[in-house]
Amino acid sequence: MSDVFKHEFAKIFSRQVQHHTASIALLQVVLPVSLAVLSASTGYLWNISHWLVIVLWIVLIVFWILSWWKSHPNYSDIHRLLLQKQNDDSLILDLNNEASELKSIVNNLYLKNIASFSYRAMSVKYIQEIKNNGIDHSYFNEVLDEILSPIYLQGDMIFGFKISEKWNVGVYIHQKDERILKSVWRRKSSSHPSLGLGRDWVPGEGHVGKAFIDRRPIFTGDANDDSVAQLCRARGSKQLEYDNSAYVSFASVPISISEDDDCDPYGVLVVTSDIEDRFAEASLTEFLMHAAETIAVVLEVSEADIGCLVNANHDIYEETNGEHDVGSNPKI
């Protein structure tokens, strides 16, 4: 209850107490005495003037009615005040909603600006390092760790990842000679049921392959929806029993710095979750695109043999459970 409401309610209550006290005095003292006097003198006054007696009795009755009315609370005032409070509460709720929306906008702008400046700075550092020392598989993994660390270390702040959530972040690089998208880097929650680096994909196959061949980011809120199930799901022997429960939300972003439709992306950055609509906000799209573009810059300026940077894919049935899990981080 607001201070204004308390103050107004106290005023109404105080006024009603005063009226009630005064009315009781009138009803229990003044009116009985007046009634006794008028009753005793009615015969005498009637002989003097009929109208005088009638007027006096009418005045006494009106006086009694007013005294009774004053002794009861004026509920219209309370009702008015309650309506005002209801309107104030509604206004406060609207203002709180607007404040939340503004806070979300500010956070999105902050996220976009930080991502833009951070990834630009990273790009400059990587370019200088690669020009001086070249790039090998080990350094490439370090680069991926640094570029994608906000996603898997600050996932709770950026995406809203929960402790028990089955999230997964992976990088697929296109092997031109084999015409395959090979998993080269991965981080996932400790609750995620998958093993190792995961499965490879042919361009056009699954969510990853579709984003690669279309050369555009693809975001899916519910992979189990019939309208998109064929796009998101693996086929044949690649389909695993936990796919439908572990991979619900998808964000697949091509790793590319070129808008040329004739130029294939270097690969695909993918983030998944078992929670619906986890990557629905527009700001997250730009954030992931910044990350993917930074990886593309590294591959572009390195002029290295991409095939030499790609790990041999771990067989999905190997006993590598726990590899690249990030369940021990308290922020995830």
C-alpha positions in Angstrom: 0.0 0.0 0.0 1.5 3.4 -1.0 2.1 6.2 1.4 -0.5 8.4 -0.4 -3.1 5.7 -0.1 -2.4 5.3 3.7 -2.6 9.0 4.2 -5.9 9.4 2.4 -7.4 6.4 4.1 -6.3 7.7 7.5 -8.1 11.0 6.7 -11.3 9.3 5.8 -11.1 7.1 8.9 -10.5 10.1 11.2 -13.4 12.0 9.7 -15.7 9.0 10.1 -14.7 8.6 13.7 -15.4 12.2 14.4 -18.8 12.0 12.7 -19.6 8.8 14.6 -18.7 10.3 18.0 -20.8 13.4 17.4 -23.7 11.4 16.1 -23.8 9.1 19.1 -23.9 12.2 21.4 -26.8 13.6 19.4 -28.7 10.3 19.3 -28.2 9.4 22.9 -28.5 12.9 24.6 -29.8 15.7 22.5 -32.5 13.8 20.6 -34.0 12.0 23.6 -34.2 15.3 25.5 -35.6 17.1 22.5 -38.1 14.3 22.0 -39.2 14.4 25.7 -39.6 18.1 25.7 -41.5 18.2 22.4 -43.8 15.3 23.4 -44.7 17.1 26.7 -45.3 20.4 25.0 -47.1 19.1 21.9 -50.7 19.6 23.4 -50.0 23.1 24.6 -48.3 24.1 21.3 -51.1 22.5 19.3 -53.6 24.9 20.8 -51.4 27.7 19.8 -50.5 26.6 16.2 -51.0 23.3 14.4 -48.3 24.1 11.9 -45.8 25.0 14.5 -46.1 21.4 16.0 -45.9 19.8 12.6 -42.8 21.8 11.7 -41.1 21.0 15.0 -41.7 17.3 14.6 -40.5 17.3 11.0 -37.3 19.1 12.1 -36.8 16.5 14.9 -37.2 13.6 12.5 -34.9 15.1 9.9 -32.4 15.8 12.7 -32.6 12.2 13.8 -32.1 10.9 10.2 -29.0 13.1 9.6 -27.5 12.0 12.9 -28.0 8.4 12.1 -26.5 8.9 8.6 -23.5 10.7 10.0 -22.9 7.8 12.5 -22.3 5.4 9.6 -19.2 5.3 7.4 -19.3 7.0 4.0 -18.4 4.1 1.8 -18.4 6.2 -1.3 -15.2 7.9 -0.2 -13.6 4.5 0.5 -14.8 3.1 -2.9 -13.4 6.2 -4.7 -10.1 5.7 -3.0 -9.9 2.1 -3.8 -10.7 2.8 -7.4 -7.9 5.4 -7.4 -5.5 2.8 -5.9 -6.5 0.3 -8.6 -5.8 2.8 -11.3 -2.5 3.7 -9.6 -1.5 0.0 -9.4 -2.3 -0.4 -13.1 -0.2 2.6 -14.0 2.7 1.3 -11.9 2.4 -2.1 -13.7 2.5 -0.4 -17.1 5.5 1.7 -16.0 7.3 -1.4 -14.7 6.7 -3.2 -18.0 8.0 -0.2 -20.0 11.1 -0.1 -17.7 11.7 -3.8 -18.3 11.4 -3.2 -22.1 13.8 -0.3 -21.9 16.2 -2.4 -19.8 16.1 -5.1 -22.4 16.8 -2.6 -25.2 19.7 -1.2 -23.2 21.1 -4.6 -22.6 20.8 -5.6 -26.2 22.6 -2.4 -27.3 25.3 -3.0 -24.7 25.7 -6.6 -25.9 25.9 -5.5 -29.6 28.4 -2.8 -28.9 30.6 -4.9 -26.7 30.5 -7.7 -29.2 31.3 -5.4 -32.1 34.3 -3.8 -30.4 35.6 -6.9 -28.8 35.5 -9.0 -32.0 37.1 -6.2 -34.0 39.9 -6.0 -31.4 40.3 -9.8 -31.6 40.5 -9.7 -35.4 43.3 -7.2 -35.3 45.2 -9.2 -32.7 44.8 -12.5 -34.7 45.8 -10.9 -38.0 49.0 -9.6 -36.4 49.8 -12.9 -34.7 49.2 -14.9 -37.9 51.3 -12.6 -40.0 54.2 -12.9 -37.5 54.0 -16.6 -36.6 51.5 -18.3 -39.0 48.7 -20.5 -37.7 48.6 -24.2 -36.8 46.0 -26.5 -35.4 46.8 -25.7 -31.8 46.6 -21.9 -32.2 43.4 -22.3 -34.2 41.8 -24.1 -31.3 43.0 -21.3 -28.9 41.4 -18.7 -31.3 38.1 -20.6 -31.3 38.2 -20.9 -27.5 38.7 -17.1 -27.1 36.2 -16.0 -29.7 33.5 -18.3 -28.5 34.2 -18.1 -24.7 31.4 -15.6 -24.1 28.9 -18.1 -25.5 29.9 -21.0 -23.3 31.2 -19.1 -20.2 28.6 -16.4 -20.1 25.7 -18.4 -21.5 23.5 -17.6 -18.6 23.8 -13.8 -19.1 23.7 -13.9 -22.9 21.2 -16.7 -23.7 19.7 -17.4 -20.3 21.2 -20.9 -20.0 20.1 -22.7 -16.8 22.2 -25.1 -14.7 20.3 -28.2 -15.9 19.9 -27.0 -19.5 21.3 -29.2 -22.3 23.2 -26.6 -24.4 25.8 -27.2 -27.0 28.1 -24.9 -29.0 30.0 -26.2 -32.1 32.1 -25.2 -35.1 31.9 -27.1 -38.4 34.5 -26.5 -41.1 33.8 -27.3 -44.7 36.2 -29.9 -46.2 36.1 -29.1 -49.9 37.8 -32.2 -51.1 35.4 -34.5 -49.2 32.4 -32.1 -49.6 31.6 -32.5 -45.9 31.0 -30.2 -42.8 33.4 -31.6 -40.2 33.1 -30.8 -36.5 36.3 -29.3 -35.3 35.5 -27.7 -32.0 32.8 -28.1 -29.3 31.7 -27.1 -25.9 28.6 -28.4 -24.2 26.9 -28.6 -20.8 27.7 -31.6 -18.6 24.1 -32.7 -18.8 24.2 -33.0 -22.6 24.0 -36.6 -23.6 26.1 -36.5 -26.8 29.7 -37.8 -27.0 32.9 -36.2 -28.3 32.8 -33.7 -31.2 29.5 -35.0 -32.7 28.5 -35.9 -36.2 29.6 -34.6 -39.6 27.1 -33.2 -42.1 26.8 -33.0 -45.8 26.0 -29.5 -47.2 22.2 -29.3 -47.2 21.8 -32.0 -44.6 20.2 -31.1 -41.2 20.1 -27.6 -39.6 23.9 -27.1 -40.0 24.0 -28.2 -43.7 20.9 -26.1 -44.5 22.5 -22.9 -43.1 25.7 -23.7 -45.0 24.1 -24.2 -48.4 21.6 -21.3 -48.0 24.5 -19.0 -46.9 22.3 -17.4 -44.2 21.7 -17.7 -40.5 18.8 -20.1 -39.6 17.1 -19.8 -36.2 14.6 -22.4 -35.1 12.6 -22.1 -31.9 11.1 -25.6 -31.8 12.8 -28.3 -33.8 10.0 -30.8 -32.9 7.4 -28.7 -34.7 6.2 -30.7 -37.7 6.8 -27.7 -40.1 10.5 -27.7 -39.4 11.2 -31.2 -38.2 12.6 -32.4 -41.6 15.0 -29.5 -41.7 16.4 -30.0 -38.2 16.5 -33.8 -37.8 19.2 -36.2 -38.8 18.3 -39.0 -41.2 18.8 -42.7 -41.1 21.6 -44.0 -38.9 22.6 -40.5 -37.9 19.4 -40.0 -35.9 20.1 -40.7 -32.2 17.5 -41.5 -29.5 18.2 -38.2 -27.6 18.0 -35.9 -30.6 14.3 -34.9 -30.1 14.8 -34.0 -26.4 18.4 -32.5 -26.5 18.1 -30.4 -29.7 15.0 -28.2 -29.5 16.3 -24.7 -30.2 18.8 -24.2 -33.0 21.0 -21.3 -34.1 23.1 -22.0 -37.2 25.2 -19.2 -38.6 27.5 -19.5 -41.7 31.2 -18.7 -41.0 31.7 -16.2 -43.8 32.8 -12.6 -44.6 31.6 -12.6 -48.2 28.2 -11.9 -49.5 29.0 -13.6 -52.8 26.5 -16.3 -53.4 29.0 -18.2 -55.5 31.5 -18.4 -52.6 30.9 -21.1 -50.0 31.2 -20.2 -46.3 34.2 -21.6 -44.4 31.8 -23.5 -42.2 29.0 -23.1 -39.7 28.8 -22.0 -36.1 25.9 -23.7 -34.3 24.4 -23.3 -30.8 21.6 -25.5 -29.6 19.5 -26.0 -26.5 16.8 -28.2 -25.1 14.7 -25.2 -24.3 12.2 -23.7 -26.8 12.8 -20.3 -28.3 16.2 -19.9 -26.6 17.7 -17.8 -29.4 14.6 -15.7 -30.4 16.0 -12.3 -29.6 17.3 -10.3 -32.6 20.4 -9.1 -30.6 21.5 -12.7 -30.3 21.5 -13.1 -34.0 23.9 -10.2 -34.4 26.1 -11.5 -31.6 26.5 -14.9 -33.2 27.1 -13.3 -36.6 29.9 -11.2 -35.1 31.5 -14.4 -33.7 31.1 -16.3 -36.9 32.5 -13.4 -39.0 35.6 -13.1 -36.7 36.3 -16.8 -37.2 36.0 -16.3 -41.0 38.5 -13.4 -40.8 41.0 -15.6 -39.1 40.6 -18.3 -41.8 40.7 -15.7 -44.5 43.9 -14.0 -43.5 45.7 -17.2 -42.5 45.7 -18.5 -46.0 46.4 -21.9 -44.4 45.3 -25.2 -45.7 42.0 -25.5 -44.0 42.3 -29.3 -44.1 45.3 -29.2 -41.9 43.4 -27.2 -39.2 40.5 -29.7 -39.0 40.5 -32.4 -36.4 39.7 -36.0 -37.4 36.1 -36.3 -36.3 35.4 -38.4 -33.2 33.3 -41.4 -33.9 29.9 -40.8 -32.2 30.1 -44.2 -30.6 33.6 -43.7 -29.0 33.7 -43.7 -25.2 34.6 -40.0 -25.0 31.8 -39.0 -22.7 32.6 -35.8 -20.9 35.0 -34.4 -23.5 34.6 -30.6 -23.8 31.9 -30.5 -21.1 31.6 -27.2 -19.3 29.4 -28.3 -16.4 31.8 -27.2 -13.7 31.6 -23.5 -14.5 29.3 -21.9 -11.9 27.9 -19.4 -14.4 26.5 -22.1 -16.7 
